[in-house]
Amino acid sequence: MDDRSPKSASTASTALYAFWKFSRPHTIIGTTLSVAGIFAIARSQVAQPFSASWEAVAIREAIPIGIALFACLCGNVYIVGLNQLEDVDIDRVNKPHLPLASGEFSRQQGWAIVAICGLLALMLAAGGGPWLLATVGLSLLIGTAYSLPPIRLKRFPVWASLCIFTVRGAIVNLGLFLHFSSVLGLPSGIPAEVWALTLFILGFTGAIALCKDIPDLEGDRRYHIRTFALSLGKRPVFRIVLGLISACYGGIIVAAPALSRASTGWLIATHGLALAALWWQQRQVNLDDRRAIAQFYQFIWKLFFLEYLIFPIALWLSKP
């Protein structure tokens, strides 16, 4: 028998939904797929097939990937939560649906969530090994410098963009690959395919960093947050975003034949289709409509998610 009253059940579900919004779902999905995708890439380098013993698989692979995933997710919540704590007034203008801006969470609750998640991230990462600790620790350090005064790098457009694509592009991809390589007993070194993915994500997250500020001009202007969208204008920045993402796709298409461990045909076909989808979607964007820009921003996040499916499949398709 369930002793919970309808009111308590409703309160719990409301709190969980508020936490989901606080965690910024698109970043949670991106982190989950990046951890799973990098593990799949590392696993594709292992010569022998999966162990017949489920106990051995759990000890050697399932538990380490679970620890890495939970550490990275806790770190994700710490970073996005800290940013919201420092941006409550700005978010009341730009993103009034977020829990702190709307009043669903108090500042004390926000700080409690951020502190717990930051501590859990570091504890789990420390237990996972030096590469995981370096990955999570550097990400938290940069995320803190991005949001927290007196440094607050998000005030400066170049530094803000650098923070975002350094963490999402270089630290996460290279750090997690080295971590999983160590877990799986692979030889040291980073294959060309991982470098290609890393360079792609670096450029792509640079575009995401630029695009995210286009719909937020009003709040950023009011609270003196300098962004490229404010200094250059919406249309030039939008064109830069399209150019950067197109260059990323074009680069992979050109480089695909040189990536010997990946399926060339798969990489060319999927990146060509994604590039076509990008240019089809951008035709529908009205830069004077905040909602349209926000929808396009979510669309390019979906393209970002897709990359962590495309690359592992390319490597598994080429396995003998």
C-alpha positions in Angstrom: 0.0 0.0 0.0 1.3 3.5 -0.9 1.2 5.8 2.1 2.0 8.9 0.1 -0.8 11.4 -0.2 -1.6 12.9 -3.6 -0.2 16.2 -2.4 3.2 14.7 -1.4 3.5 12.8 -4.6 2.7 15.9 -6.6 5.3 17.9 -4.5 7.9 15.3 -5.2 7.3 15.2 -8.9 7.3 19.0 -9.0 10.7 19.1 -7.2 12.1 16.5 -9.6 10.9 18.4 -12.6 12.5 21.6 -11.2 15.8 19.7 -10.6 15.6 18.4 -14.2 15.3 22.0 -15.5 18.1 23.1 -13.1 20.4 20.5 -14.6 19.8 21.9 -18.1 18.6 18.7 -19.9 20.4 19.3 -23.2 23.7 19.4 -21.4 22.9 16.3 -19.4 22.0 14.4 -22.6 25.2 15.8 -24.2 27.3 14.6 -21.3 25.7 11.2 -21.2 26.2 10.6 -24.9 29.8 11.9 -24.8 30.7 9.4 -22.0 29.0 6.5 -23.7 30.4 7.5 -27.1 34.0 7.8 -26.0 33.7 4.5 -24.1 32.4 2.8 -27.3 35.3 4.3 -29.3 37.8 3.0 -26.7 36.0 -0.4 -26.6 36.3 -0.7 -30.4 40.1 -0.7 -30.0 40.0 -3.9 -28.0 40.9 -6.9 -30.1 39.2 -9.6 -28.3 35.4 -10.0 -28.2 33.3 -9.2 -25.2 33.9 -11.6 -22.3 31.4 -14.5 -21.9 31.4 -13.9 -18.2 28.9 -11.2 -17.2 30.6 -10.9 -13.8 33.9 -10.1 -15.5 32.2 -7.5 -17.8 30.6 -5.8 -14.8 33.8 -5.5 -12.9 36.0 -4.5 -15.8 33.7 -2.3 -17.9 30.1 -1.7 -16.5 31.2 -0.4 -13.1 34.0 1.9 -14.4 31.7 3.4 -17.1 29.0 3.9 -14.4 31.4 5.7 -12.1 32.6 7.9 -15.0 29.1 8.7 -16.1 27.9 9.6 -12.6 31.0 11.7 -11.9 30.6 13.6 -15.2 26.8 14.1 -14.6 27.4 15.5 -11.1 30.1 17.8 -12.5 27.6 18.9 -15.2 25.0 19.9 -12.6 27.7 21.7 -10.6 28.8 23.8 -13.6 25.3 24.7 -14.9 23.9 25.2 -11.4 26.7 27.6 -10.4 26.1 29.6 -13.6 22.4 29.9 -12.7 23.2 30.9 -9.1 25.3 33.8 -10.4 22.8 34.7 -13.2 19.5 34.8 -11.4 18.7 38.5 -12.4 19.8 37.9 -16.0 17.8 34.7 -16.2 14.7 36.5 -15.0 14.9 38.3 -18.3 16.4 35.7 -20.6 15.3 32.4 -19.1 12.5 33.0 -16.6 11.5 29.3 -16.7 14.6 28.2 -14.8 14.0 27.2 -11.2 16.0 29.9 -9.5 14.7 32.7 -11.7 11.1 31.5 -11.3 11.4 30.9 -7.5 10.9 27.2 -7.6 14.2 26.8 -5.9 15.6 29.2 -3.3 19.2 30.3 -3.5 20.0 28.1 -0.4 18.6 25.1 -2.2 20.5 25.9 -5.3 23.8 26.2 -3.4 23.1 22.9 -1.6 22.6 21.1 -4.9 25.7 22.6 -6.4 27.9 21.8 -3.4 26.7 18.2 -3.1 27.1 17.6 -6.9 30.6 19.2 -6.9 31.7 17.1 -4.0 30.3 13.9 -5.4 31.9 14.5 -8.8 35.3 14.9 -7.2 34.9 11.9 -4.9 33.8 9.6 -7.7 36.4 10.8 -10.1 39.2 10.3 -7.5 37.9 6.7 -7.0 37.9 6.2 -10.8 41.6 6.9 -11.4 43.9 9.8 -12.3 42.7 10.4 -15.8 39.0 10.7 -14.7 40.0 12.9 -11.8 42.0 15.2 -14.1 39.1 15.3 -16.6 36.4 16.1 -13.9 38.7 18.4 -11.8 39.8 20.5 -14.8 36.2 20.8 -16.0 35.0 22.0 -12.5 37.9 24.4 -12.2 37.1 26.0 -15.6 33.4 26.0 -14.9 34.0 27.8 -11.6 36.2 30.4 -13.3 33.5 30.8 -16.0 30.7 31.8 -13.6 32.1 32.8 -10.2 33.3 36.3 -9.3 35.8 37.8 -9.2 37.1 36.0 -12.2 33.7 35.4 -14.0 35.2 34.7 -17.4 31.7 34.7 -19.0 31.9 38.5 -19.0 34.4 38.4 -21.8 33.3 36.8 -25.1 36.6 35.3 -26.1 37.3 33.7 -22.7 33.7 32.6 -22.4 33.8 30.7 -25.7 37.3 29.3 -24.8 35.9 27.9 -21.6 33.0 26.1 -23.3 34.9 24.5 -26.1 37.9 23.6 -24.0 35.8 21.6 -21.6 33.3 20.0 -24.1 35.9 19.6 -26.9 39.4 18.9 -25.6 39.1 17.9 -21.9 36.1 15.6 -22.1 37.1 13.8 -25.3 40.8 13.3 -24.6 40.5 12.9 -20.9 37.7 10.3 -21.1 39.4 8.4 -23.9 42.7 8.1 -21.8 40.6 7.1 -18.8 38.8 4.3 -20.6 42.0 3.2 -22.4 43.5 2.7 -19.0 40.5 0.8 -17.7 40.5 -1.5 -20.8 44.3 -2.0 -20.7 44.9 -0.4 -24.1 48.3 0.9 -25.1 48.9 4.6 -24.4 48.3 7.1 -27.2 45.4 8.7 -28.9 44.3 7.4 -32.3 43.7 9.7 -35.3 39.9 9.0 -35.1 39.8 10.4 -31.5 41.8 13.5 -32.6 39.4 14.0 -35.5 36.4 13.8 -33.2 38.0 16.2 -30.7 38.7 18.7 -33.4 35.2 18.4 -34.7 33.7 18.9 -31.2 36.0 21.9 -30.6 34.7 23.7 -33.6 31.1 22.6 -33.0 31.1 23.7 -29.4 32.6 27.0 -30.4 29.5 27.5 -32.6 27.2 26.5 -29.8 28.9 29.0 -27.5 28.3 31.8 -30.1 24.7 30.7 -30.9 23.6 30.5 -27.2 23.9 34.2 -26.8 21.9 35.3 -29.8 18.4 34.9 -28.1 19.7 36.4 -24.8 20.6 39.9 -26.0 18.2 41.8 -23.8 19.3 40.4 -20.4 23.0 40.4 -21.4 22.8 44.0 -22.5 21.0 45.0 -19.3 23.5 43.4 -17.0 26.6 44.3 -19.0 27.6 40.8 -20.2 29.7 41.3 -23.3 29.0 38.7 -26.0 29.8 38.5 -29.7 26.1 38.7 -30.5 26.0 42.1 -28.7 29.2 43.5 -30.2 28.9 42.1 -33.8 25.1 41.7 -34.2 22.8 38.7 -34.5 23.1 38.2 -38.2 27.0 38.2 -38.5 27.2 35.8 -35.5 24.6 33.5 -37.0 26.6 33.4 -40.2 29.7 32.5 -38.2 27.8 29.7 -36.5 26.7 28.3 -39.8 30.3 28.6 -41.2 31.9 26.9 -38.2 29.5 24.0 -38.2 29.8 23.6 -42.0 33.6 23.6 -41.7 33.4 20.9 -39.1 31.3 18.7 -41.3 33.4 19.5 -44.3 36.6 18.7 -42.4 35.4 15.2 -41.5 34.2 14.5 -45.0 37.6 15.4 -46.4 39.5 13.6 -43.6 37.4 10.4 -43.7 39.6 8.5 -46.2 42.6 9.0 -43.9 40.9 7.6 -40.9 41.8 4.0 -41.5 40.0 2.5 -38.5 36.7 4.1 -39.4 34.2 3.4 -42.2 34.8 6.1 -44.8 31.5 5.7 -46.5 29.6 5.9 -43.3 31.4 9.1 -42.2 31.0 10.8 -45.5 27.3 9.9 -45.9 26.2 10.8 -42.3 28.2 14.1 -42.2 26.9 15.0 -45.6 23.3 14.4 -44.5 23.8 16.3 -41.3 25.3 19.3 -43.2 22.3 19.3 -45.6 19.9 19.2 -42.6 21.7 22.2 -41.0 21.3 24.3 -44.1 17.7 23.2 -44.6 16.9 24.1 -40.9 18.5 27.5 -41.0 16.2 28.6 -43.8 13.4 28.7 -41.3 15.1 30.9 -38.7 13.8 34.4 -38.2 16.5 36.2 -36.3 13.9 38.7 -34.9 12.1 35.8 -33.2 13.7 34.7 -30.0 11.7 31.5 -30.0 12.9 30.6 -33.5 16.5 31.2 -32.6 16.1 29.1 -29.4 14.6 26.2 -31.5 17.6 26.4 -33.9 20.0 26.4 -30.9 18.3 23.2 -29.7 18.5 21.7 -33.2 22.3 22.2 -33.3 22.6 20.5 -29.9 20.8 17.5 -31.5 23.4 17.5 -34.2 26.0 17.6 -31.4 24.4 14.5 -29.8 24.4 12.7 -33.1 28.1 12.9 -33.5 28.7 10.7 -30.4 26.6 8.0 -32.2 28.1 8.5 -35.7 31.8 8.1 -34.7 31.5 4.9 -32.6 29.3 3.3 -35.3 32.0 4.2 -37.9 34.6 2.5 -35.9 32.5 -0.6 -35.2 31.5 -0.9 -38.9 35.2 -1.1 -39.9 36.1 -3.9 -37.4 37.0 -7.2 -39.1 
